[in-house]
Amino acid sequence: MNQAQGQSEQFYLAAYIPPLRDGSPIPDENSIRVKQFQKLVFQEKKVVLDDSINAHKFGIDGVVLANSSLQLVNVPNMFLRVDQKTGRMKLCPNGKSSVGFSVRKDKLNYNGQDAWSVCNPEGGDFGFIYPGTLKSNDKFCKTGGTQIFVRTVGKNDASGALPDFP
């Protein structure tokens, strides 16, 4: 699978944030801020960050196609999309509603932007993934959240590097 065939190289998706700066408060030991890197997983059609879900079995492995849709390779006939109603990432069986994705500098972009947010629902110990900055997602992140990058970690290179696509 390569760019000549009209798709990106295969990758898995992971949330990543840069290391904390000096003087920053120490977050909870299970926080993405401590781990700095955590695989995105799915539960039914929801895409989340959740330590209790087996990332090897339920991780997001995919490719970006020439039409800018993101197709999962580990779940037959499923795509990733940003739900227009809820604003968050989810799985869907329709590639036509899964558009706007690209890979730039080992990051997943949506409509040309590489900023993403993980927001925890009230009472939840998991996080939903939203495109955009934390500020742009304030209506979804009322109980807290973290701005992240969604890394595309290549499966064909020992370093995880991935060429830009498309």
N, C-alpha and C positions, 0 to 999 in steps of 0.2 A: 504494500500500500504506500503510494507516494504521491507527490504533487502532480506528476505527469498523468496520473490516473484521475485527476480531478478531486482529490481529497488530501487532507493533511496526513502526516504520520500519526499513528495511534498514540494516545496519551491517556493518563488518568488525571483527574482534577483534585486539587488540594487547596485549602485556604492557607494563605501565608501572610504574615505581617512581619515587618522588620523588627529587629531587637529593640527592647525598651531603651529609652535614653536615661542617662543618670538623673536621679532625682524623681523618677516616676514612681507612683505608688506600686507596691508589689501586689499583683492580682492573685486571685484564687488559683491554687495549684492545678485545677482542671481547666483553667481559662485558656483560650486560644493564645492569649498574650504570653503565657508561660511556655506553651508548647511551640509556638510560632509556626507550626506546620501541621496540618491535619487534613486527612482525606475527606472529600465530600462523599456522602453516602445517600442512598435512597431508601425510603420506607413507603411501600405502595407507590404512589406517584409523587410523594413529597421529596424534595432534595434538601438535606439538612447537614449540619455538623452535629454529631452525636456520638460520644464515646461508647455508648452501650450497644451500638450497631456494628456488626462485624464488617470492617472495611474491605477485607479480602473478598468477601462474598457479595457485599452490597455497595461496593465502590462504583464511581462513575468512570467508566472507560469508554472513550469515544474517539471520533474523528470529525473534523469540520469538512463538510462537502463544498463543492464549487458554488452551490447556491446559497452559501453561508448558514446552512442548517447544521446542527450538531447531532450526529447520530451515535447512539450507544452501540458499542460492539459486544458488550457482555449481556445485553438484554435485547433479544430479537425484536425487530420492528418498533423500537422505541427511540424517541428523540428527546432532546432537552429544549425547553422553551421558557420564556418569561411570561407568566400568566398575566394577561391584561387586566384582570379584575383584582387579583391579590397583589400583583407586582413582584411576586417571588418566583424563583426557579422551580420547575416541576418537570416530570416526565410526561410525554404525550405520544400517541401513536401516529400523529400527523406531522410529516416533515414540512408541510407548507406553513405551519404556524411556528416552526422552529427556524427562524431566520435572524440575521443580524450578528452572528457570531464570527469571530476571527481570532487568529493566534498572532500576537505581536510580542516579541521579546520574552518568550516563554510564559506569557500571561494570556488568559482568556479575556477577550474584549467583547463588549456587547454594544452595538451601534456606535463603534469607534471609541468607546470609553473603557479604561481598564480598572476603574474603581468599583468595588463591590462592598456590601455591608452584610454582616451577620447580625441578626436581631433575635433576641430571645423573647418568646411569648410569655405573658404573665403566668407564673407557676411552672414554666417549662425549663428543663435542664438540657435543652437542645437549642439550636439556632436555625432559623430560616435564612436563605441567601437571597439578597436583593441587589439588582444592578444599581450603581451610583454611590455617591458619598453618603455618609451617615446623616449629614444635614439634609440632603435631598430625600432621605427616607425617614424623616422624623415622625411622620404619621404612622409608620410601621414599627418604629423602634422606641416606642414610648416607655418600655421597661428596661431599656439598655441595649447597647449594641457595640460593635467594633467595626471599624473600616478595615477592609482586607484587600488583598489581591487574590484572584483565583489563578493559581499556577497550573499550567499545562505541562505535566511532567512526561516527557517522551519515554516510550517503552523500548525504543530501538537503539538508544544511546546510553552508555554507562553513566554519563553525567546527567541524564534526563533532559538534555537540551533538545529543542524542537525548532525546526525552521518556521519562519513566519508563513502564514497561509490565511486566506488567499492574498 
